[in-house]
Amino acid sequence: MRYLVHVAALLGASLFCASALADDEIVVTATRSPRLANSLPADVAVISAADARAHGALSLDQALVNVPGIQAPRTGPVGQQTSVFSGGFESNHTLVLFDGARIDDPSTPEGVFDAGQDTLGDATQIEVVQGPMSALYGSGALGGVVNILPRRGGDGVFNPRIEIAGGSFGTLLANVGADGTLGRLRYALTADAFATDGYDIVPERIATHTGEADGAESVALTGVFDLRMHDRFSLDLLLRQREARADFDPGFFGNIAENPEAEITRNDTVLWRLGGDWTPTEALTLRLSGGALETDRVVTDAGIVGDEFHGQRDFADALAAWDVGDWTLQIGATTEDETIDAVSFGSSIAGEQSHWGVFATAQGRLGALDFTAALRHDDYQGFGGQTTWRGGAVYRPTDNARLYASFGASYRAPSLFERFVPFFGAAGLRPESARTWEIGGDARWPLFDRADSIEVAALYRSSGIDDLIGFAGFSYSNVDRAEIDFAEARLNLRPLEWLSARISYANTNARDTHTDQALQRRPRHAWSAALEAEHGPYSARLVWRQVGARLDTVYDDLGFFAGTGRVAAYDIVQASASWVLNDSVKLYIAADNVLDETYEPVNGFAGAPSSVLVGIRLRPGM
């Protein structure tokens, strides 16, 4: 109840604002069609990939950590396994998309997406929508959706670009690409390469620490093509291949120990999708697309192959959208076939499942209210159907303030690994399911003689999750239930045209209802603050982020498993600056963990020491 009081106070203050909200950004992830973000009853964040790179973010997880409500703890240097926790939900409850196509690995043991492998060179922006999104996207979207939007062809025949950066721990980054338009064809090509020597994953406090560095590297090739065959018909093709590898230090029986010969030799994905859009009338758009995702992950020790996981997902989608006055109506259908072929702890794992889904959405305005609604039904081979929904409205009491409320149901289907792994699998698992309601609002008003100088935003979200999957005895089963109360508040100030500041706070109360114990790696308190300055060709940013105390699996100073315990909070300070020399050249420098704090984002795994990255971005001919 105390969260509601805090939120109500902030929202009540917003009703007395006097100036209009600035034009908001158009996003596609929250509804599958372009909409103004401020018309949606959801918490939406948009991250510029170019800005994230200039501030030192090399990988997806680094771009996400400054989004309020998101935690992305990484098990060591860049390139190591990283989980995403959105609004207090589990790490397998956030769905990650690339241009709307899901890229989670179908062979992952518990359906956890690894956010540490994907770099940002082929992206223009990242849209983050928190809250239940299964009514639009199906399985896995209990806590929200992260959608990486790729580069597309621009004006002109040939627009090349080059980016080179280097820094601490022998880190090197190179990005080469080009985009343009050739008659009816738009194209964008990108090659993005990253390598680092890394640092020792094993923390210095653990006796087995030797200082042996654990490096990583990756290469991603992306092509996006759009061909307008006719004024009302076009084709598009997406091609993406990523190859990655990383050193790591597995100890015996899950303990923490040095192992200089162990590595994830392959962590590769191949994604392709072919689509077509037909607009028979000005009001009606039809889209049909299909493609596949292939994943390969191989672990070796001294060159000997241990575990290996191979997965494939074939998919097809159909969507019809009607624009009727102030309303957009959509009807869609999807189908997927997933397979796993793996070896884990010497046992073979093979399985497959198919599923289809149908959904309908509506978005529109009635007076001062914007409405959004979605309904979806999925049917899985092996465990039947799942129906989800989401509805909400945005109310504008004045031109400069909005309040919103939403309610939705979401789910996660059991992974192929959970269903078919020998000894532990359970083909009869039920999907994890959740119901969530949310209220929030934001407003702007003048201060410092500026019309948009101050902005306040707040939200409260409450969720109940049933049938959580875990170990019970010697197999996976639906063993648990959890409740999550999440509250967030943000304040943005712009006292001068060239100076802005923000501060945000998130309070997460995520608990197992059977034991009344906090869920792991969900800090109760999380703070962040940033100061940004931009004057002419120069810009700079200083960011402070605090991750509060939280429950985690803990390891003692000898590296042995020590059960579950509370681990200390930590603070990270980042600084960055850039200089635009001309339309073709931009220089940037970014420093991470400026105060060189010793911390463990995941207990038993060392956080990054102080580091610096220096880069140059070139647009020849611009």
ABEGO torsion letter per residue (X at the ends): XAAAAAAAAAAAAAAABABBBBBBBBBAAAAGBBBBAAABBBBBBBBBAAAAAAAGBABAAAAAAABBGBBBBBBEBBGBBBBBBBGGBBAAABBBBBGGBBABBAABAAGBBBAAABBAAABABBBBBBEBAAAAAEBGAAAEBBBBBBBBBBBEABBBBBBBBBBBGGBBBBBBBBBEBBEABBBBBBBBBBBBAEBBABBAABAABAGBBBBBBBBBBBBBBBBBABAABBBBBBBBBBBBBBBBBBBBGGBBBBBAABBBABBBBBBBBBBBBBBABAABBBBBBBBBBBBBBBBBBGGBBBBBBBBBBBBBBBBBBBBBEABBBBBBBBBBBBBBBBBBGGBBBBBBBBBBBBBBBBBBBBEABBBBBBBBBBBBBGAEBBBBBBBBBBBBABAABBBBBBBBBBBBBBBAAAAABBGABBAABBBBBBBBBBBBBBBBBBBGGBAAABBBBBBBBBBBBBGBBBBBEABBBBABBBBBBBBBBBBBBBABAABBBBBBBBBBBBBBAAAGBBBBGBBABBBBBBBBBBBEABBBBBBBBBBBBBBBBBBBAAGBBAEBBBBBBBBBBBBBBBBBABAABBBBBBBBGAAGBBBBABBGBBBBBBBBBBBBBBBBGX
